[in-house]
Amino acid sequence: MPTTNPYLNGNFAPVAAETTAFDLPVTGRIPAHLTGRYLRNGPNPLGLDDLSAPHIWTLGEGMVHGVRIRDGRAEWYRNRWVRSSSVADRLGEPRRGTPADPRTDMAPNVNVVGLGGRTVALLEGGIRPYELTEELDTVGPSSLGATGQGYSANAHAKYDHATGELHCLAFLYGVPAIQHIVMDQYGTVLRAVTIPMPGNPYMHDFALTGRHVLLFDSPLVFSPVHLSTGVPFTWDHDRPARLGVMPREGGAVRWYELAPGSVGHTVNAFDTGRGIVVDVVVHPREMDLRNIGASRPVLERWTVDEKAGIVRQLRLHDRPQDFPRVNGRFAQRPYRYGYSVATELYTMPTGPQDTRPAHGFSSALLKHDLELGTTEVHDFGRHGAVGEAAFVPAQSPTAEDDGYLMAFAHNPERGAADLVILNAQDIAAPPIARIHLPVRVPLGLHGNWIPDDGTGA
């Protein structure tokens, strides 16, 4: 049955099957020292029964796509649905473990991380993570970040290379409080600080510095009365946008009012001698999750002057963009380079006889030099839709940008995806390597390079 929903067409369209392929063909040369897996999660609806029903991109059962790299070879590609109880039931398989709360048992679809030798798929809003095997099969529900009050590790858990801690900011839909949860390198909860947060704002991301936790309050709020529409969020025009600053060990939150808008994702943040700098992707217009690109998110730098009690907001780049990343070893400290994905939406015909609308993101990765104020671009071509890029350090890096960017990009000539490896010091140059996957990979959300040595990226 045809559908006019853009998030079920084109490069957003879900794939219908799981695939396993070995000894993948490669154009170019994979750096020999890379040993690990590139994994990325994203919503991939399983057997939608009503294509006319409301549907937004961020809904749908999580599917993790992965490529195993070792000794200069791409050993395998796999894509697997995360087997929540409902997914296992629909696939006619035994359930994997017992969920803590069947009412909130869903297949996490936002991120996938490696921690303490484990692979964990993440969501948010009180949805428990799920643990996966190295080959992406589902082990079962995970207790990562669970505090005993319904909270658990959220989609944007942040690893601190200096301390070995994993931090997350967790919320529960309909509960007027959030928790800052700190775990050790094995996922054991060290402390959890509860922070009152009336009004149920959607707090998808946060920022971390060496001394502070930064909270993003916005007019985008959870609205139970909108559940029947399929999009249980609304824009509260009477609610201000605010930045909250809290000591990392907990304590009082100091709030700063901002220009109207909503933070999509954090690039990085760090302390200075006079205050705090945080770089963010901001939706400066009213955000509607049914039309993500309409709010045209842009890159901004916010400088917090704690003595004056103000935040100075500076637009760094006007091009719509999202999914920012940095070299993880420079997270929470002064840095120079940030990487993001251009996110203008375009219409892509699927064939001469097909008049249905089909959409994707514009096909470019951006590298921002925040010291010089310049931006380099790698354009993958009109239909080469590319997703979030993970930064992978070189074997013996000599500079912050000495490493690689890894991302899935659509190859329109093959009608399938490539895992592309770019030189991060010259992203406009042709890829170092293209690993050719046998199938299409839909545009998804977040992922990571998970090296076998457990050092993270």
N, C-alpha and C positions, 0 to 999 in steps of 0.2 A: 504493500500500500504506500503510495507516494506521501511525502510529508513536506511541508513548507517550513518546518522548524530548522533554522540555520545550524543548530547544534546537533542535528542528526544527519547533516549532509556534508559533502566535501571533506576537508581534512579534519573536521570535528566528528565525522560519522564513526560510530563504534565498529569494531571488528567482531565477527560472529563466531570465531573459532580460536582455540589455543594451538600454537605452533611450536615445534621443536626442530631446530636445524643445527647441524654440526659443520665445522670447517668452513666458515663463511668466506666467500671471496672478498679480496681487498684490493682496492686501487690505491697505490702509494705504499707507504711503509709505516707500520705501527711501531712506535718507539719500543725498543727491546726490553727496557726495564719495567714497563707497565705490567703489573700483575694484580689482577682484581676483577671486579665486576662493575659495569655501569648499569645502574638501575633507575627506572623512572616509573612513577605511579600516575594514575589518572582515572577519571570516571569512564566506564565502558558498560553502558546499560545492557543487562542480560535479558534478551527476549522481551523487548517492549511490546506490550499487547495493544496499546492504543497510541498510535503515532500522532493523533490529534490532541492528546492530553498535554497540559502545560509541562514543559521540560526546559531546564536550564543546564548550562554546561557542567556545573559543579555537582550535579546529581548523577547517580548511576553507580553501580557496583565497581569497586576498585579493581583495576587490572594492572599488574606490574610487568613491565617489559625489561628484559635484561640481556646484556652481552658479556660473556666471559672472555677475558683477554689474558694471554700468557705466552711468553717466549716469542713475541712478535706475531702471534697468531690470534685470530678470533675463533675460539674453540666452539662456542655455541651461542645461539639466540633462543630465548624462551619468552613466551607471554602467558601469564596465568592470572585468572580471577582469584582474588582473595576469597577463601572459602569461609565466609560467615555462615551461620546456621542456615539462613534462607538461601544462600547461594548453593551450599551443599545439597539442600533439599531439592532445589530446582534442577540440579545436575544429576540427581538420583544417586548421590554419594553419601557415605557415612559422615556424620558431623565430626568436626575436629574440636574436641574439647567442649567445655561448658561455659557459655558467656556469663559474666558477672550479673548482668541484668538483661534478660531477653528483650525488654522493651527498647533498648538502645543498642541492640546487636546489629551492626551494619558492617559491610565490607569496606574498610578504610580506603579512601581513593585520592588522598591529597599528597602524601609524601612517603618515602621509604628510606630508612637510615640503617647504618650498621653501628652497633654498639656492643662492646664486650664479646665479640665473636658471634653475635646474633644479628639477624636481619628482621626489621620490624616495619610494618606498614602503619601509617598514622592518619588519623582524621582529627576531629576536634568536637567541642560541644558536649563532652562527656561520653563520646563514642570510644570504646576501648580499642587500643592497638591490637594488631594480630601479628604473631611471629611466623616467619617463613623459613624454609630450609635454604641452603645455598643454591639449590636448583629451583627455588621459588614456589615449591609446594607449601601448602599451609600446614603449620603445626597446630595452631589454635590461638585463642585469645591470650593476650599478653598483659601482665600486671605492670608494665613499664610506667613509672610515674604515678601509680595508683596510691592515693593518700587515705583511702578508707571512707571518703566522703563523696564519692562519685567522680571526683576529678582524676585525670590521668594525663599522660604525656600528650601534648597537642601537636598539630601538624608542623609548627615551626619551632621545634626544639632546637636550641642553639648550643653548640659544643664550644667550650673554652679550652683552647690548646694549652694555655698557661697553667690552668688549675686541674685539667682533666675532668671538669664538671660539665654536666648537661643541664641546661636551664630551659624551662618552658613556662608559658603563661597560659593557664587552663581556665576555660569558662564552661558553664553548664547552661543550656538553653532554659530560660525562664527563671534562673536563680540570680538574685541581685548581688553576686559576689564572684570574684575571680581568685585564683591562687597562683602565686609564683612558686614553682616547684623546682628544687635543686636536687640532682642525682649525681652519684659518682660515676666513674667510667664503666661500671658494670650495670648501671641502671638502678642501684639501690637508692631510695629516697633519703636524702640527708636532712632536708627541712622543707616545710611548706608554709608559706605566709598567706593568710587570707586577707583580701582587700575588698571592702565594700564597693559595689559598682551598681548603683540603682539604674533602672531604665533598660537593662539588657542590651547594651551596645554590642555589635558584632566585632569582636577583637581577634582578627585572624592572625595578626603578627604583633610583635613587640620588638624592642631593641635592648641591647645589653652593652654596657661599657665595663671598664675595669672596676668602677665604683658604684654604678647605678643600674637600675632597671627602668626602662622608659615605656610608658603605657599610652596607647592611642585610643582616646574616646572620640566618638564621632556620631553624626546624626543617623547613621545606618544602624537600625535596631531590630532585634528579634521581635516578631509580632505574631502571637498565637492565632489571632483572628484572621490572619492571612494564610493559614496552613492549607485551606481548601484550594487556594490558587496555585499551589505547587511552589510558591516562592514566599516563604514565611518571614520576609524582611520588608521593612518600609523605611522611608526617609522621614525622620522627625524634624521638621523645619524649625521647631522651637528649641531643639537641643544643640548646644554649641559644640564645636570641635575643640578638643583640649589635649594637651600633652601633660602626662603625669610623670614626675621624677621621684623615684624611691631608692633609698640605699639598697645595695645588693643583699645585705643581711636582713633587710626588713625595716619597718618603721613607717613614719608618717609620709604620705604622698603629697608632694607640692604640685598644684595644678596650674597650668598656663593656658589661657584661652588663645585660640588660633583663628585664622581665616577659615570660613566654611570649607569643608572638604572631608575626605576620608582617606586614610592611609591604606594602600594596598599591601605593599611589602617594604621591608627595611633593606637598605643596601648595607649600611654599617653605621656604627656609632663609636665615639671615643670621648674621653675626658680631656680637657685642656686646663691650663693654669687658671683660666677665668670662668670656665663653665663646661658646657657639653656641646658637641657637634653631632648631629644625626642626619644622615642622608636617607631620603625616603622616596618611594613612588607614591604620588598623591593623585587622587581623583578629585579635581577641583570643582567638578559639577556634581549634581545629584546623581547618585549611583543606583542603577537598576540592574540587578543580577540577570534579568532576562535579556539585557542588551549591554554586555560588559564593555564593549568598545565605545559606547556613546559618551561616556564620561571622560574619555581621552586622558588617561593618566600620564603624568609628567614627572620628571626628576627634580626634586628640590633639596636644598640644604637648609636645615634649621639649626640656628646657633642659640643656645640657651645662655642668657646672661643671668646667673643666679642672683648676683648682687642687685641688679636693676629690676629683676623680677619680670623679664620680658623674653620673648622668643622672636628672633629676626628670621624671616622666611625669605629665601632667595631662590628663584627659578634658575636651575642649572641647564636644563635642556627642554625644548618645547615639543620634541617629537613624541607622539604617544608611545609608551613603552611600559614594560613590566617584567616580572621574574628576574630581579637583579641578583647578582652574585658577586663575591669577592674571593680573593685568595684567602682560604680559611685561617691561615697562619697570621693574617693581619686583621682578623676580626677582633673587635673591641679595642683597637689601638689605631693611632694615626695611619692612614693609608693613602695611596695615590690613585689606584685603578679600580673601576667598577665595570661590570659587564651586564648587559640587559638585552631583552628581545623587543624589537619594534612590534607594536600591536595595533597598527591600523587594520581594520577589517576590510576585506575585499570580497567581491562576488566572483566565483569561479564556475564557469559552465562545466558540466560533467560529460557532455557529449552533444553532438549536433542535433539530436532529437530530444534532448532533455532540457526542459525549460524550468525545472525546479531551481530555486535559489540554493546555492551551496557556498559556504563561506570558509575562510581561513584567516590567519594572521598574515600580515606582510612578512616577507621572507628575509629578514635581516637580523644579524647580531650586532650589537653596539659595544664599543670599548670606550669608556670615558676616562680621560686623563684629567683628574680633578685638580692637579697642580697647574697644568698649562691651560685648562679650560677647553680642550679639544676633544673631538670624538672621531674614532675610526669605525668603519662599517664593513661588514662582510655581507654581501647581498647574495642570496642563494637563487635568485631568479623568481619570476612571476609566480610560479606555483610550488616553489621549494619550501613550503611552510616549515619553519624551524621552531623548536621548543627551547625551554630553559637550558642554559649551558652551565655545566659544572666545571670549576677550575681544578686542574690537576697539576701539582708542582712537578718541575723537571727533577731528574735524579739527584743532581747537586745544584740547586738553584742559586744564582748569584744576584738576582733582583726580584722585586715583588711580582713582576709579570713574567718571570722565567718559568714557563710551563705551558699547559695546553688547555684548550676549551673542548669539552665533549658535549655533543647534543645530537638528538634525532632530527633529521631533516628529510622532508619528502623528496623523492627523486621522481619527477614527473615522467621522465623517459622510461623508467621501469615500472611506474605505478606502485612503487614500494619505497620503504624507508632506507636511509643510510645512517649509520652512526658515524658522524663526522668528527675528525680530530683536527683542530686548528692550532697553529702556533700563536700563543697568546701575545707574544711580542710583536706580531705582524698579522693581525687577524684578517686584513684585506687580501693577503696572499692566498693562493690556492690551498686547499686542505692538505695537511701532511698525509692523511689517510682517510679513505672512505670505506667503511665496512658495509658491505651490501647485504641487507636483510632480505629474506624471501617474501615478506609481506609488508603491507602498509602499517605504520604506527600512527594512530590518531593523535592529534594535538592533545597534550595532557598537562599535568600540573608539575609536581616537583620530584626531584630525584638527586642521586649522588653517585660519585665514584667511590666505591668501597674497596680499598686495597687489601690484599691478603695479610699485610703486616699489621693491620688494625690501626694505622696511624691517622686515618681520616684525611680529608682533603680540605 
